[in-house]
Amino acid sequence: MTGSLWHLAAAAAVFVASHALPALKPLRRALTDILGEGLYIALYSTATLAVLVWLGFAYAAAPYVEVWPTADGMRPNSADTSEPP
């Protein structure tokens, strides 16, 4: 599954969910009651870092898809070796 847009979309969805779910006060309160504030923050930070690394690798492995092609007149001219004024 690596190297596809689906992999990138899954990583992005998990990243968003990892930030949206703890924003729910009842869920966060229940987790902090069970784990304690310090352990909750440590586990949440570790999980968020892991998901962020996954998102970075998924982005790097995703194929390039040109959505809006550059117009011919806007492309840099590789034959032009002159210095700018």
DASULBEL-V419520 format. One record per backbone hydrogen bond with DSSP energy under -1.0 kcal/mol. NH is the residue of the N-H (numbers start at 0). CO is the residue of the C=O. Records with the same first field share a line. If there is no record, write none. Layout:
BEGIN
NH=CO + CO
END
This chain:
BEGIN
7=3
8=4
9=5
10=6
11=7
12=8
13=9
14=10
15=11
16=12
17=13
19=15
20=16
23=20
27=23
28=24
29=25
30=26
31=27
32=28
33=29
34=30
35=31
39=35
40=36
41=37
42=38
43=39
44=40
45=41
46=42
47=43
48=44
49=45
50=46
51=47
52=48
53=49
54=50
55=51
56=52
57=53
58=54
59=55
60=56
61=57
73=70
END
